[in-house]
Amino acid sequence: MEFLNSIFIAPFIDMGSAPDFLLQVVWEGFVSGVLYALIALGFVLIYKASGVFNFAQGIMVVFSALALVSIHKAGAPAWLAVILTLVIMALLAVTIERVVLRKLVNQHDAILLMATIGLTLVIKGVGELVFGGEPQSMITEELGIPTGSTVWEVFDGIVIFQHIDIAAAVIALLMVAGLGVFFSVTRIGRALRAVADDHQAALSVGISLNQIWAIVWFASGVVALVTGIMWGARSDVSFALEIIALKALAVLILGGFTSIPGAIVGGLIVGIGEKLFEVYWGPLFGGGVEAWFAYVLALIFLLFRPQGLFGERIIERV
């Protein structure tokens, strides 16, 4: 009985006894959730275009951030470093399309997945060779990302809002909203949906599959760069970010692999949920809840709603 009380009652009592602290936890979870959603958006774009989970998206986040920092350290001003990094991601997108994807049109999804796993290893190897393996500090001030904090007095207590977190949340939300509108109402967006539905049908009506894939991979690279900047501003840029990026897989399972709104909702559920469980239920599990909470939640969804909250149920007749 005491154990059940510690699980189902005590944490909620703690929440009610310190609402200012609860708001602080929810805010930090919200910021993480928005960034998870931004990472997941990169996965969604690739999946909608090729029907495969892009395992390389996580390492693209790290690669783009390290490229930005390294170019700036080489003497380029911040604005030029951003432009050059975008050029690098564009070249990477075209290279991936021409060298890898073009040869795998209409191949089985498993083959495309293995190709992205291979890309992950190649990009990581090149990144370690060019940029080294040491953590790098993001050029926060040079990019105009605000520092400092704002303190609000609420519920007879205080809540601290880091300016970096506010900027990360705003930029991530604008990026998600902008890409959502772009791929929903533009000609490229319609072509993207056609390619996702049927490669052969899209080709038959004159849609260039190669062009669409290159555009989508570049858009995914832009998302990776923004994500790398925001995560790097909150911590150092290193290959450890790749592990954080893989939490987007859990976000996709929750929201649905083809849904942009699902990426947003799934990211917020994971971000806020893992913070709440780490703080209020973590001591019962010995801590470290943030490391596995997202994957346990994803497993539950796979058991009871495998298509996710916004995914389409696929029924195959046999």
PyMOL commands that set and color helices and strands:
alter all, ss='L'
color gray80, all
select helices_A, chain A and resi 2-8+10-17+19-50+57-73+78-99+101-104+109-131+163-185+187-197+199-204+209-234+241-245+247-255+260-285+289-304
alter helices_A, ss='H'
color red, helices_A
select strands_A, chain A and resi 149-154+157-162
alter strands_A, ss='S'
color yellow, strands_A
deselect
rebuild
show_as cartoon
